[in-house]
Amino acid sequence: MKKFNIRKVILAVADIFLIVVGTMFTNIIFRGLGSMQLVSPSYAQPDRGLIYIMVADSIICFLVQFSIGSYSKAWRYFGLSDYLTCAGGMAAGELLALVIFIALGKPFSKFFALINFFVTTVLVLLFRFGFKHTFLTLTNAGKHDNIQRTLIIGAGHAATMIINELQSSKTDPNTEQWSNLEPVGMVDDDVSKLHTKIHGVRVLGTTKDIVSICESFEVDQIIFAIPSCNNQDRQRILDICADTKCKIKVVPYLGSLIFDDNHTQLISQAVDIKIEDLLGREPIEFDKKEISRFIEGKVCMVTGGGGSIGSELVRQIAGYKPKQVIIVDIYENNAYDVQQEVLMEYGSSVDFVTLISSVRDYNKMDAIFRKYRPNLVFHAAAHKHVPLMETVPEEAVKNNVFGTFNVANLAELYKADKFVLISTDKAVNPTNVMGCTKRVCEMIIQYKAQHSTTTEFVTTRFGNVLGSNGSVIPLFCRQIESGNPVTVTHPDIIRYFMTIPEAVSLVLEAGAIAHGGEIFVLDMGEPVKIVTLAENLIRMYGKVPYEEVEIKFTGLRPGEKLYEELLMDEEGLKKTKNKKIFIGNQIEINSDELLAQLREVRAAAELNNSEKVVEVLEKMVPTFKHKTNDD
């Protein structure tokens, strides 16, 4: 007889024994109460009648418990819902037995039946509870005390490989680090797989059952093992997983898996879920061959090279065999950090130069261009914090507008091949100073593209970048870790998001395919509600939103709007060979008007006249609808 069937028999025998004992005990109670004239003596059953009751109760309760699946679940994973289900089965069995006795005309006290139900049910539940907390403790003595009960999402080839690896880890010293993971079950939406087994591990339900399964089986960890899962289903399933308190690991997309001829392992490639896994779209794919031809053998300058975008630009550029990488940043700590990181990674194989300089200093930037003669210029230097720039708009103009103007002019003067501006979706119909200055930067680059015969000028525009300096994710993490409420400005605020590597890959591919004047826009999928992002992040910390971690709504900040746009109304869209990248049409720039307005806004900024700066910006960008605290 199979082990599973033996366990069923043991459970059934235990239930029958306890029902018999409970019924006898109930009868003894009633005989005692009858002798004390507390109940009618007829409530106690005669010996033959008592035997009928014990047999009927045992058989009927067993059949009911069997039909509701009480014997199909290992006792060690019994949870509250299972105890309630078991009690319900006992109640149904007792009621059915009572109905049968009444239908047959047999004497059977309803009061006796009620008390018998309570007594037998308590015995059955206590036995299960006691077995779980004593017997299993003894049988697990000497085993790992850090066992991680693991639920596997998917019951396909990837799940088969993972289960095999976990079971092999018990005896293989090379994979001993996984020996504490115990697969307790799988879920799969293919109903034909329900209740089937893979290497002894059962498919317990569908993805809709994940939360209840995790509670019932006391799951510690979930492994998402469907690498070929489409984007929509992936997000749906991960959203369900986020409602549990389990740690979540994800097997990467099929195209990201590493396969070795003889030593392919999936469990080692499963990584902790990251917030970007909940964005609602697949990672963007880029043409690495095109980027390699673009970068290899070139002198590349990255302004703002110590920032979150700039430093990732440096990392990715270094991987494409450039002739030299010039890191320009005004903040020495960030510049030093990225310098040390790339030196550790690449050593002397890539020529790195780190220069502490400001793009606002034309003469200094001129000296750098004259000495290093960069072929490719990636301009990431900018002030980006929306609320801070609202208070000092002149500084946003000095750094963003004229820093860009300086570097763009020098790139053309020293005949760089291409200049790539890092822009933002906040430049579209801007409602804040930072976004407006970035729109002016786009106008400068389009102006240069219309007139330059030596350099191709291009703009890349994307939304918020996860994990970048000033983004909401690091702030939310600090708030959760410190036990403070998570602050969200508005319950309806939405944003487009991408990861830093995606943003930088867009910049590089855009530069590679650009011919001058384009504004490259990434199809970033559906926008994400910030409050949903906060809720998911709290769950990823194993906490319950609004209960264990408060979410506090603070109101929109100056210059902030509920949603961001990616394209100006007057810009059309053109497809590129990358289906996720589009090109906005170039907008004609009136050169004389632009240059006159630049002179005017520079004069206001140099006088630190904030009101005049905003006034000129509103003239330069007609779609700029500035919001203040009083609006």
C-alpha positions as CSV (number, residue, x, y, z in Angstrom):
1,M,0.0,0.0,0.0
2,K,1.3,3.4,-0.9
3,K,2.5,5.7,1.8
4,F,-0.2,8.2,1.0
5,N,-2.9,5.6,1.4
6,I,-1.4,4.4,4.7
7,R,-1.6,7.9,6.1
8,K,-5.3,8.1,5.0
9,V,-6.0,4.8,6.8
10,I,-4.3,6.0,10.0
11,L,-6.3,9.3,9.9
12,A,-9.6,7.5,9.4
13,V,-8.9,4.9,12.1
14,A,-8.0,7.7,14.5
15,D,-11.2,9.6,13.7
16,I,-13.4,6.4,14.1
17,F,-11.7,5.6,17.4
18,L,-12.2,9.1,18.8
19,I,-15.8,9.2,17.7
20,V,-16.5,5.9,19.5
21,V,-14.7,7.1,22.6
22,G,-16.5,10.4,22.5
23,T,-19.9,8.8,22.1
24,M,-19.2,6.5,25.0
25,F,-18.1,9.4,27.1
26,T,-21.2,11.4,26.2
27,N,-23.4,8.5,27.3
28,I,-21.5,8.2,30.6
29,I,-22.1,11.9,31.2
30,F,-25.8,11.6,30.5
31,R,-26.1,8.5,32.8
32,G,-24.4,10.5,35.6
33,L,-26.7,13.5,35.0
34,G,-29.7,11.2,34.9
35,S,-28.8,9.6,38.2
36,M,-28.6,13.1,39.7
37,Q,-32.0,13.8,38.0
38,L,-30.5,16.7,36.1
39,V,-31.7,15.3,32.8
40,S,-34.2,12.7,31.8
41,P,-32.8,9.2,32.2
42,S,-34.1,8.5,28.7
43,Y,-31.4,10.7,27.3
44,A,-28.8,8.1,28.0
45,Q,-28.7,5.4,25.4
46,P,-29.3,1.7,26.0
47,D,-26.3,-0.5,25.2
48,R,-27.6,-1.8,21.8
49,G,-28.8,1.7,20.8
50,L,-25.4,3.1,21.8
51,I,-23.7,0.7,19.5
52,Y,-26.0,1.7,16.6
53,I,-25.1,5.4,17.3
54,M,-21.4,4.7,17.4
55,V,-21.4,2.7,14.2
56,A,-23.6,5.2,12.3
57,D,-21.7,8.3,13.6
58,S,-18.3,6.7,12.7
59,I,-19.3,5.7,9.2
60,I,-21.2,8.8,8.3
61,C,-18.6,11.2,9.8
62,F,-15.8,9.3,8.0
63,L,-17.6,9.6,4.7
64,V,-18.3,13.3,5.1
65,Q,-14.7,14.0,6.2
66,F,-13.4,12.0,3.2
67,S,-15.6,13.9,0.8
68,I,-14.4,17.3,2.0
69,G,-10.7,16.3,1.7
70,S,-9.8,16.1,5.4
71,Y,-7.6,13.1,4.8
72,S,-5.8,14.5,1.7
73,K,-3.8,17.0,3.7
74,A,-0.7,16.4,5.8
75,W,-1.5,17.2,9.5
76,R,1.7,19.3,9.9
77,Y,0.2,21.9,7.5
78,F,-3.2,22.1,9.2
79,G,-4.3,25.7,9.7
80,L,-7.3,27.5,11.2
81,S,-9.4,27.1,8.0
82,D,-8.7,23.3,8.1
83,Y,-9.7,23.0,11.7
84,L,-13.0,24.8,10.9
85,T,-13.5,22.6,7.9
86,C,-13.0,19.5,10.0
87,A,-15.5,20.8,12.6
88,G,-18.0,21.5,9.9
89,G,-17.6,18.0,8.6
90,M,-18.2,16.6,12.1
91,A,-21.4,18.7,12.4
92,A,-22.7,17.6,9.0
93,G,-22.0,13.9,9.9
94,E,-23.8,14.2,13.2
95,L,-26.7,16.0,11.6
96,L,-27.0,13.4,8.9
97,A,-26.9,10.6,11.4
98,L,-29.7,12.2,13.4
99,V,-31.8,12.6,10.2
100,I,-31.3,8.9,9.4
101,F,-32.3,7.8,12.9
102,I,-35.4,9.9,12.8
103,A,-36.3,8.6,9.4
104,L,-35.9,5.0,10.5
105,G,-38.0,5.7,13.6
106,K,-35.2,5.0,16.0
107,P,-35.2,6.8,19.4
108,F,-32.3,9.3,19.4
109,S,-32.3,12.4,21.6
110,K,-31.5,15.7,19.8
111,F,-29.9,17.0,23.0
112,F,-27.7,13.9,23.2
113,A,-26.7,14.4,19.5
114,L,-25.8,18.1,20.2
115,I,-23.6,17.2,23.2
116,N,-22.1,14.2,21.3
117,F,-21.1,16.5,18.5
118,F,-19.3,18.9,20.8
119,V,-17.5,16.1,22.6
120,T,-16.4,14.1,19.5
121,T,-15.4,17.2,17.6
122,V,-13.2,18.5,20.5
123,L,-11.5,15.1,20.7
124,V,-10.9,15.0,16.9
125,L,-9.5,18.5,16.8
126,L,-7.4,18.1,19.9
127,F,-5.8,15.0,18.4
128,R,-4.9,16.8,15.2
129,F,-3.6,19.8,17.2
130,G,-1.6,17.7,19.6
131,F,-0.2,15.5,16.8
132,K,1.0,18.6,14.9
133,H,2.7,20.3,17.8
134,T,4.2,17.3,19.6
135,F,4.7,14.3,17.4
136,L,6.1,16.3,14.5
137,T,8.4,18.2,16.8
138,L,9.9,14.9,17.9
139,T,10.2,13.4,14.4
140,N,11.9,16.6,13.2
141,A,14.5,16.6,16.0
142,G,17.9,16.8,14.5
143,K,16.7,18.2,11.2
144,H,17.2,21.7,9.9
145,D,15.7,24.3,12.3
146,N,15.5,26.8,9.4
147,I,13.4,24.8,7.0
148,Q,11.8,27.1,4.5
149,R,8.4,25.6,3.3
150,T,8.2,26.5,-0.3
151,L,5.3,26.8,-2.8
152,I,6.2,26.6,-6.4
153,I,4.2,28.6,-9.0
154,G,3.9,26.5,-12.1
155,A,4.0,22.8,-12.7
156,G,5.9,22.7,-15.9
157,H,9.5,21.9,-17.0
158,A,11.0,24.7,-14.8
159,A,9.2,23.4,-11.7
160,T,10.3,19.9,-12.4
161,M,13.9,21.0,-12.6
162,I,13.6,23.0,-9.4
163,I,12.0,20.2,-7.4
164,N,14.6,17.8,-8.7
165,E,17.4,20.2,-7.6
166,L,15.9,20.7,-4.2
167,Q,15.6,17.0,-3.6
168,S,19.1,16.4,-4.9
169,S,20.5,19.1,-2.6
170,K,19.8,16.8,0.4
171,T,22.7,14.5,-0.6
172,D,24.7,16.7,-3.0
173,P,27.4,18.7,-1.1
174,N,27.7,21.1,-4.1
175,T,24.0,22.2,-3.7
176,E,23.8,21.9,0.1
177,Q,22.9,25.6,0.4
178,W,19.4,24.7,-0.9
179,S,18.8,21.8,1.4
180,N,16.7,23.8,3.8
181,L,14.1,24.5,1.1
182,E,11.2,22.0,1.4
183,P,8.7,22.0,-1.6
184,V,5.3,21.5,0.0
185,G,3.3,21.9,-3.2
186,M,2.7,23.6,-6.6
187,V,-0.1,25.7,-8.2
188,D,-0.9,25.8,-11.8
189,D,-3.8,27.2,-13.8
190,D,-3.9,24.1,-16.1
191,V,-6.8,22.3,-14.4
192,S,-5.7,19.0,-16.0
193,K,-2.6,19.1,-13.6
194,L,-4.6,19.5,-10.4
195,H,-3.8,16.8,-7.8
196,T,-1.0,15.4,-10.0
197,K,2.5,15.0,-8.7
198,I,6.0,15.8,-9.8
199,H,8.6,13.8,-7.8
200,G,6.1,13.4,-5.1
201,V,5.1,17.1,-4.8
202,R,1.4,17.7,-5.5
203,V,-0.3,20.4,-7.5
204,L,-2.5,21.8,-4.7
205,G,-4.6,24.3,-6.7
206,T,-4.6,27.2,-9.2
207,T,-3.1,30.6,-8.8
208,K,-6.3,31.9,-7.3
209,D,-5.7,29.6,-4.4
210,I,-2.2,30.9,-3.6
211,V,-3.2,33.0,-0.5
212,S,-5.3,30.2,1.1
213,I,-2.6,27.6,0.3
214,C,0.1,29.7,1.9
215,E,-2.0,30.0,5.0
216,S,-3.0,26.4,5.2
217,F,0.4,24.9,4.5
218,E,2.4,27.6,6.5
219,V,4.4,28.5,3.4
220,D,7.5,30.6,4.1
221,Q,8.7,31.1,0.5
222,I,7.2,31.2,-3.0
223,I,9.2,30.5,-6.1
224,F,7.7,31.8,-9.3
225,A,8.8,29.1,-11.8
226,I,7.2,30.1,-15.1
227,P,10.0,31.8,-17.1
228,S,7.9,31.8,-20.3
229,C,4.9,33.4,-18.6
230,N,3.4,36.4,-20.5
231,N,3.6,39.8,-19.0
232,Q,-0.1,40.1,-18.1
233,D,-0.3,36.8,-16.3
234,R,3.0,37.4,-14.6
235,Q,1.9,40.6,-13.0
236,R,-1.5,39.1,-12.0
237,I,0.2,36.2,-10.3
238,L,2.8,38.3,-8.6
239,D,0.1,40.6,-7.4
240,I,-1.6,37.6,-5.7
241,C,1.7,36.5,-4.2
242,A,2.2,40.0,-2.8
243,D,-1.0,39.5,-0.7
244,T,0.8,36.8,1.2
245,K,3.5,37.3,3.9
246,C,5.9,35.0,2.0
247,K,9.3,35.7,0.7
248,I,9.1,35.6,-3.1
249,K,11.8,34.5,-5.5
250,V,11.4,34.7,-9.3
251,V,12.9,32.6,-12.0
252,P,13.9,35.2,-14.7
253,Y,12.4,35.5,-18.1
254,L,13.3,32.7,-20.5
255,G,15.6,35.0,-22.5
256,S,17.6,35.9,-19.3
257,L,18.3,32.3,-18.1
258,I,21.8,31.0,-18.3
259,F,22.0,27.4,-19.7
260,D,25.2,25.4,-19.3
261,D,25.5,22.1,-21.2
262,N,26.0,20.0,-18.1
263,H,25.4,22.1,-15.1
264,T,22.2,24.0,-15.7
265,Q,20.5,25.0,-12.4
266,L,17.3,27.0,-12.1
267,I,17.1,27.4,-8.4
268,S,20.4,29.2,-8.3
269,Q,19.1,31.7,-10.9
270,A,15.9,32.4,-8.9
271,V,16.2,35.9,-7.4
272,D,14.3,37.9,-4.8
273,I,11.3,39.7,-6.3
274,K,12.0,43.3,-7.0
275,I,9.6,46.1,-7.2
276,E,10.2,46.3,-11.0
277,D,8.7,42.8,-11.3
278,L,5.4,44.5,-10.4
279,L,5.5,47.2,-13.1
280,G,3.2,45.3,-15.5
281,R,5.5,44.8,-18.5
282,E,8.3,42.7,-19.7
283,P,11.9,44.1,-19.7
284,I,12.7,46.1,-22.8
285,E,15.0,44.3,-25.3
286,F,17.8,46.3,-27.0
287,D,20.0,45.7,-30.0
288,K,23.4,45.2,-28.4
289,K,25.2,44.7,-31.7
290,E,24.0,48.1,-32.8
291,I,25.1,49.7,-29.5
292,S,28.5,47.9,-29.7
293,R,29.2,49.4,-33.2
294,F,28.2,52.8,-31.8
295,I,30.5,52.7,-28.7
296,E,33.5,50.5,-29.6
297,G,36.7,52.5,-30.1
298,K,35.1,55.9,-29.3
299,V,35.9,58.5,-26.7
300,C,32.8,58.8,-24.6
301,M,32.0,61.7,-22.2
302,V,29.2,61.4,-19.6
303,T,28.2,64.5,-17.8
304,G,26.6,63.9,-14.4
305,G,28.6,60.7,-14.5
306,G,28.3,60.1,-10.8
307,G,24.5,60.2,-10.7
308,S,22.1,57.3,-10.9
309,I,21.6,57.5,-14.7
310,G,25.1,58.8,-15.5
311,S,26.8,56.1,-13.5
312,E,24.8,53.4,-15.2
313,L,25.8,55.0,-18.5
314,V,29.4,54.6,-17.5
315,R,28.9,51.0,-16.5
316,Q,27.2,50.0,-19.7
317,I,29.5,52.0,-22.0
318,A,32.5,50.3,-20.4
319,G,31.2,47.0,-21.5
320,Y,31.3,47.9,-25.2
321,K,35.0,48.5,-25.4
322,P,35.2,52.3,-25.7
323,K,38.6,53.9,-26.4
324,Q,38.1,56.2,-23.3
325,V,35.4,57.2,-20.8
326,I,35.4,60.7,-19.4
327,I,33.3,61.0,-16.2
328,V,32.3,64.6,-15.5
329,D,30.5,65.5,-12.3
330,I,30.4,68.3,-9.8
331,Y,29.8,66.0,-6.8
332,E,33.1,64.4,-5.9
333,N,31.7,61.6,-3.7
334,N,29.5,60.1,-6.4
335,A,32.2,60.5,-9.0
336,Y,34.7,58.8,-6.8
337,D,32.4,55.9,-6.1
338,V,31.7,55.2,-9.7
339,Q,35.4,55.6,-10.6
340,Q,36.4,52.9,-8.0
341,E,33.6,50.6,-9.1
342,V,34.6,50.6,-12.8
343,L,38.2,50.3,-11.9
344,M,37.5,47.2,-9.9
345,E,35.5,45.8,-12.7
346,Y,37.6,46.6,-15.7
347,G,41.0,47.6,-14.3
348,S,43.3,48.9,-17.0
349,S,41.3,47.4,-19.9
350,V,39.3,50.6,-20.2
351,D,40.8,54.1,-19.9
352,F,38.7,56.0,-17.4
353,V,39.2,59.7,-16.6
354,T,37.2,61.3,-13.7
355,L,37.0,65.1,-13.7
356,I,35.3,67.2,-10.9
357,S,33.8,70.0,-13.0
358,S,30.6,71.9,-13.5
359,V,28.8,72.1,-16.8
360,R,27.9,75.6,-15.8
361,D,31.5,76.6,-16.2
362,Y,32.0,77.2,-19.9
363,N,35.7,77.8,-19.8
364,K,36.4,74.6,-17.8
365,M,34.2,72.5,-20.1
366,D,36.0,74.1,-23.1
367,A,39.3,73.0,-21.7
368,I,38.0,69.4,-21.2
369,F,36.7,69.2,-24.8
370,R,39.9,70.7,-26.2
371,K,42.0,68.1,-24.4
372,Y,39.9,64.9,-24.7
373,R,38.0,65.5,-28.0
374,P,35.0,63.2,-27.2
375,N,33.3,61.5,-30.1
376,L,30.1,60.8,-28.1
377,V,28.6,63.1,-25.4
378,F,25.9,61.8,-23.1
379,H,24.5,64.8,-21.2
380,A,22.9,63.5,-17.9
381,A,23.9,66.4,-15.6
382,A,20.9,68.2,-14.3
383,H,19.0,69.3,-11.2
384,K,16.0,66.9,-11.1
385,H,14.2,67.4,-7.8
386,V,10.9,69.0,-8.6
387,P,10.0,70.7,-5.2
388,L,13.6,72.0,-4.7
389,M,13.7,73.7,-8.1
390,E,10.3,75.4,-7.4
391,T,12.0,77.4,-4.7
392,V,15.1,78.4,-6.7
393,P,14.1,78.4,-10.4
394,E,17.2,80.5,-11.3
395,E,19.4,77.6,-10.2
396,A,17.4,75.2,-12.5
397,V,18.0,77.6,-15.3
398,K,21.7,78.0,-14.7
399,N,22.4,74.3,-14.4
400,N,19.8,72.6,-16.7
401,V,19.4,75.2,-19.4
402,F,22.8,76.8,-19.7
403,G,24.7,73.7,-18.6
404,T,23.1,72.0,-21.6
405,F,23.7,75.0,-23.8
406,N,27.4,75.0,-22.9
407,V,28.0,71.3,-23.5
408,A,26.0,71.3,-26.7
409,N,27.8,74.2,-28.2
410,L,31.2,72.7,-27.3
411,A,30.2,69.3,-28.7
412,E,29.5,71.1,-32.0
413,L,32.6,73.2,-31.8
414,Y,34.9,70.2,-31.3
415,K,33.0,68.1,-33.8
416,A,31.7,65.4,-31.6
417,D,29.9,62.7,-33.7
418,K,26.8,62.7,-31.5
419,F,25.3,64.5,-28.5
420,V,22.6,62.7,-26.5
421,L,20.4,64.6,-24.1
422,I,18.8,62.9,-21.1
423,S,15.3,64.4,-20.8
424,T,12.2,63.5,-18.9
425,D,8.4,63.1,-19.3
426,K,8.0,66.1,-17.0
427,A,9.1,68.2,-20.0
428,V,5.7,67.5,-21.7
429,N,3.2,70.2,-20.9
430,P,5.2,71.1,-17.8
431,T,3.6,72.3,-14.6
432,N,6.9,72.8,-12.7
433,V,10.1,74.7,-13.2
434,M,12.3,71.6,-13.5
435,G,10.1,70.1,-16.2
436,C,10.0,73.5,-18.0
437,T,13.8,73.8,-18.0
438,K,14.1,70.3,-19.4
439,R,11.7,71.3,-22.2
440,V,13.9,74.3,-22.9
441,C,16.9,71.9,-23.1
442,E,15.0,69.8,-25.7
443,M,14.4,73.0,-27.7
444,I,18.1,73.9,-27.5
445,I,19.0,70.4,-28.8
446,Q,16.4,70.6,-31.6
447,Y,17.8,74.1,-32.5
448,K,21.3,72.6,-32.6
449,A,20.1,69.7,-34.8
450,Q,18.6,72.1,-37.3
451,H,21.8,74.0,-37.8
452,S,24.7,71.7,-37.0
453,T,26.7,70.2,-39.9
454,T,29.2,68.4,-37.7
455,T,27.3,66.8,-34.8
456,E,24.1,64.8,-34.6
457,F,21.9,66.0,-31.7
458,V,19.3,63.7,-30.2
459,T,17.0,63.7,-27.2
460,T,15.9,60.7,-25.1
461,R,12.8,61.1,-23.0
462,F,11.5,58.6,-20.4
463,G,9.6,58.5,-17.2
464,N,10.5,57.9,-13.6
465,V,13.5,55.6,-13.0
466,L,13.2,53.1,-10.2
467,G,15.9,53.4,-7.6
468,S,17.4,56.6,-9.0
469,N,18.4,59.5,-6.8
470,G,15.3,61.2,-5.7
471,S,12.9,58.5,-6.8
472,V,10.1,57.3,-4.5
473,I,11.4,53.7,-4.0
474,P,14.5,54.5,-1.9
475,L,12.3,56.9,0.1
476,F,9.6,54.3,0.7
477,C,12.3,51.8,1.7
478,R,13.8,54.1,4.3
479,Q,10.4,54.9,5.7
480,I,9.4,51.2,6.0
481,E,12.8,50.2,7.5
482,S,12.6,53.0,10.1
483,G,9.0,52.2,11.1
484,N,7.6,55.5,9.8
485,P,4.5,55.9,7.7
486,V,5.0,55.7,3.9
487,T,4.1,59.1,2.5
488,V,2.3,59.3,-0.8
489,T,1.2,62.7,-2.1
490,H,-2.2,61.7,-3.5
491,P,-4.2,58.4,-3.7
492,D,-4.8,58.9,-7.5
493,I,-1.3,60.0,-8.6
494,I,0.2,57.8,-11.4
495,R,3.6,57.6,-13.0
496,Y,5.3,55.8,-15.8
497,F,8.3,53.8,-14.6
498,M,11.4,52.0,-16.0
499,T,14.5,50.5,-14.4
500,I,17.8,52.3,-14.6
501,P,19.4,49.7,-16.9
502,E,16.4,50.0,-19.3
503,A,16.7,53.8,-19.3
504,V,20.4,53.7,-20.1
505,S,19.9,51.0,-22.8
506,L,17.4,53.3,-24.4
507,V,19.9,56.2,-24.3
508,L,22.5,54.0,-26.0
509,E,20.3,52.5,-28.6
510,A,18.8,55.9,-29.4
511,G,22.3,57.3,-29.9
512,A,23.1,54.4,-32.1
513,I,20.2,54.8,-34.5
514,A,19.8,58.6,-34.3
515,H,20.4,60.9,-37.3
516,G,19.8,64.2,-35.5
517,G,16.8,66.0,-34.2
518,E,14.8,63.1,-32.9
519,I,13.1,62.8,-29.6
520,F,13.2,59.1,-28.6
521,V,10.3,57.9,-26.4
522,L,10.1,54.5,-24.7
523,D,6.8,52.6,-24.7
524,M,6.7,52.1,-20.9
525,G,3.4,50.2,-20.8
526,E,0.6,51.1,-18.5
527,P,1.2,53.8,-15.8
528,V,1.5,52.7,-12.2
529,K,-0.4,54.2,-9.3
530,I,2.1,55.3,-6.7
531,V,-0.1,54.1,-3.8
532,T,-0.2,50.6,-5.4
533,L,3.6,50.7,-5.7
534,A,3.8,51.6,-2.0
535,E,1.4,48.8,-1.0
536,N,3.4,46.2,-3.0
537,L,6.7,47.4,-1.5
538,I,5.3,47.1,2.0
539,R,4.1,43.5,1.2
540,M,7.6,42.7,-0.1
541,Y,8.9,43.6,3.4
542,G,6.4,41.0,4.7
543,K,4.2,43.6,6.3
544,V,0.5,44.5,5.9
545,P,-0.3,47.9,4.3
546,Y,-2.4,50.2,6.5
547,E,-2.2,47.8,9.4
548,E,1.5,47.2,10.1
549,V,2.7,50.1,8.0
550,E,0.6,53.3,7.6
551,I,0.3,55.0,4.2
552,K,-0.1,58.7,4.7
553,F,-1.4,61.1,2.0
554,T,0.4,64.4,2.2
555,G,-1.1,66.3,-0.8
556,L,0.4,67.3,-4.1
557,R,3.7,69.2,-3.9
558,P,4.3,72.5,-5.7
559,G,4.5,71.9,-9.4
560,E,3.4,68.3,-9.2
561,K,0.6,66.9,-11.3
562,L,-1.4,63.7,-11.0
563,Y,-0.1,62.2,-14.3
564,E,2.8,62.7,-16.7
565,E,2.7,62.6,-20.5
566,L,5.4,61.3,-22.8
567,L,4.7,63.3,-26.0
568,M,3.9,66.9,-26.8
569,D,0.6,67.3,-28.7
570,E,2.3,68.6,-31.8
571,E,4.7,65.6,-31.9
572,G,3.7,62.6,-34.0
573,L,5.0,59.1,-33.5
574,K,7.3,57.1,-35.8
575,K,8.1,53.5,-35.2
576,T,11.7,52.2,-35.0
577,K,12.9,48.7,-35.5
578,N,12.7,48.3,-31.8
579,K,8.9,48.0,-31.2
580,K,9.3,49.6,-27.7
581,I,11.0,52.8,-29.0
582,F,9.2,55.6,-30.9
583,I,10.5,58.8,-32.4
584,G,8.7,62.1,-32.0
585,N,8.8,64.5,-35.0
586,Q,11.2,67.4,-34.8
587,I,9.6,70.7,-34.0
588,E,10.8,73.7,-35.9
589,I,12.5,76.2,-33.7
590,N,12.6,80.0,-34.4
591,S,16.3,80.5,-33.8
592,D,16.3,84.3,-33.4
593,E,13.4,84.1,-30.9
594,L,15.0,81.2,-28.9
595,L,18.4,82.9,-28.6
596,A,16.8,86.2,-27.6
597,Q,14.7,84.4,-24.9
598,L,17.8,82.6,-23.7
599,R,19.6,85.9,-23.2
600,E,16.7,87.2,-21.3
601,V,16.3,84.3,-19.0
602,R,20.1,84.2,-18.4
603,A,20.0,87.8,-17.3
604,A,17.2,87.1,-14.9
605,A,18.9,84.0,-13.5
606,E,22.2,85.8,-13.0
607,L,20.3,88.5,-11.0
608,N,18.6,85.6,-9.0
609,N,15.3,87.1,-9.9
610,S,13.0,84.1,-9.4
611,E,9.8,85.8,-10.6
612,K,11.3,87.1,-13.8
613,V,12.9,83.7,-14.5
614,V,9.4,82.0,-14.3
615,E,7.9,84.8,-16.4
616,V,10.4,84.2,-19.2
617,L,10.1,80.5,-19.0
618,E,6.4,80.8,-19.5
619,K,7.1,82.8,-22.7
620,M,9.6,80.2,-23.9
621,V,7.3,77.2,-23.3
622,P,3.7,78.2,-24.0
623,T,2.4,74.9,-22.6
624,F,4.1,75.6,-19.3
625,K,1.3,76.0,-16.8
626,H,3.1,76.9,-13.6
627,K,1.4,75.8,-10.3
628,T,2.3,77.4,-7.0
629,N,1.3,76.7,-3.4
630,D,-1.6,79.2,-3.9
631,D,-3.1,77.4,-6.9
